[in-house]
Amino acid sequence: MQKLTNKEEEIMHILWKLEKAFVKDVLAEIQEDKPHYNTLSTIIRNLEDKGYVSYHAYGKTHQYYPIITKEAYKKRFMNTAIANYFNNSYKNVVSFFAKEEKISIEELKEIIELIESKK
């Protein structure tokens, strides 16, 4: 599956939220930097070409829906980020957030408890 652009990812979040939508429905959800209707239609067709969405045809109008779940995308995205930026090490990920002070000791304890409960 091909990587998404930032705009494509934004559109996917809208489609995951709406579950199915016409282009006009997606356009109504965009708060900032609204693209032209035709531009948005092209972005959604690109998502279809990349294997992220499909559609039901109603005459000349298409109602789009995601064919990859948000969870599946998140897993793929995280695995790629961890491979590319953290040398495939989850320890490096946690260390990064600890050094950046983005994770608390309480949260780390919760993670440890979660890991131990899976054993």
C-alpha positions as CSV (number, residue, x, y, z in Angstrom):
1,M,0.0,0.0,0.0
2,Q,1.3,3.4,-0.9
3,K,2.1,6.1,1.6
4,L,-0.5,8.9,2.1
5,T,0.2,12.6,1.7
6,N,-0.8,14.8,4.6
7,K,-4.0,15.9,2.7
8,E,-4.9,12.3,1.9
9,E,-4.5,11.4,5.5
10,E,-6.7,14.3,6.6
11,I,-9.4,13.0,4.1
12,M,-9.0,9.5,5.5
13,H,-9.7,10.7,9.0
14,I,-12.9,12.3,7.8
15,L,-14.0,9.1,5.9
16,W,-13.2,7.0,9.0
17,K,-15.4,9.4,11.1
18,L,-18.2,9.6,8.6
19,E,-17.9,5.9,7.5
20,K,-19.4,6.7,4.1
21,A,-19.7,10.0,2.3
22,F,-20.1,11.9,-0.9
23,V,-17.5,14.4,-1.9
24,K,-19.7,17.3,-0.7
25,D,-20.0,15.6,2.8
26,V,-16.2,15.4,3.0
27,L,-15.8,19.0,1.9
28,A,-18.3,20.1,4.6
29,E,-16.0,18.5,7.3
30,I,-12.8,20.3,6.2
31,Q,-12.3,23.3,8.5
32,E,-9.2,24.9,7.2
33,D,-7.6,25.2,3.7
34,K,-10.8,23.9,2.0
35,P,-9.8,22.6,-1.5
36,H,-12.0,23.1,-4.5
37,Y,-14.6,20.4,-5.0
38,N,-12.8,19.0,-8.1
39,T,-9.5,18.9,-6.2
40,L,-11.1,17.0,-3.3
41,S,-12.7,14.6,-5.8
42,T,-9.3,14.0,-7.3
43,I,-7.7,13.4,-3.9
44,I,-10.4,10.8,-3.0
45,R,-10.0,9.1,-6.4
46,N,-6.2,8.9,-5.6
47,L,-7.1,7.2,-2.3
48,E,-9.2,4.7,-4.3
49,D,-6.2,4.1,-6.6
50,K,-4.0,3.6,-3.6
51,G,-6.4,1.0,-2.2
52,Y,-7.7,3.0,0.8
53,V,-11.3,3.6,-0.3
54,S,-13.9,2.3,-2.5
55,Y,-17.4,3.5,-3.5
56,H,-21.0,2.8,-4.3
57,A,-22.1,4.4,-7.5
58,Y,-25.5,6.2,-7.7
59,G,-25.7,7.2,-11.3
60,K,-22.8,9.6,-11.8
61,T,-22.4,10.2,-8.1
62,H,-20.1,8.1,-5.9
63,Q,-20.5,7.5,-2.2
64,Y,-17.0,6.7,-0.8
65,Y,-16.1,4.5,2.2
66,P,-12.8,3.4,3.7
67,I,-11.7,-0.2,3.0
68,I,-8.8,0.0,5.4
69,T,-9.6,0.5,9.1
70,K,-8.1,3.3,11.1
71,E,-6.5,0.7,13.4
72,A,-4.9,-1.1,10.5
73,Y,-3.5,2.2,9.1
74,K,-2.3,3.3,12.6
75,K,-0.5,-0.1,13.0
76,R,1.2,0.3,9.6
77,F,2.0,3.9,10.2
78,M,3.6,3.2,13.6
79,N,5.5,0.2,12.4
80,T,7.0,2.3,9.6
81,A,7.9,5.2,11.9
82,I,9.5,2.9,14.4
83,A,11.5,1.2,11.7
84,N,12.6,4.4,10.0
85,Y,13.3,6.6,13.1
86,F,13.9,4.3,16.0
87,N,15.8,1.4,14.5
88,N,12.9,-1.0,15.1
89,S,13.3,-0.6,18.8
90,Y,10.3,0.1,21.0
91,K,12.7,0.8,23.8
92,N,14.1,3.7,21.7
93,V,10.5,5.0,21.2
94,V,9.8,5.0,24.9
95,S,13.2,6.5,25.7
96,F,12.6,9.3,23.1
97,F,9.3,10.2,24.8
98,A,10.8,10.0,28.2
99,K,13.7,12.3,27.2
100,E,11.2,14.7,25.6
101,E,9.2,14.6,28.8
102,K,6.1,13.5,26.9
103,I,5.5,10.5,29.1
104,S,5.1,10.4,32.9
105,I,6.3,7.8,35.4
106,E,2.7,6.9,36.0
107,E,2.1,6.2,32.3
108,L,5.3,4.1,32.2
109,K,4.0,2.1,35.2
110,E,0.7,1.6,33.3
111,I,2.6,0.3,30.3
112,I,4.6,-2.1,32.5
113,E,1.4,-3.4,34.1
114,L,-0.2,-3.8,30.7
115,I,2.8,-5.8,29.4
116,E,2.9,-7.9,32.6
117,S,-0.9,-8.7,32.3
118,K,-0.3,-10.0,28.8
119,K,2.1,-12.6,30.0
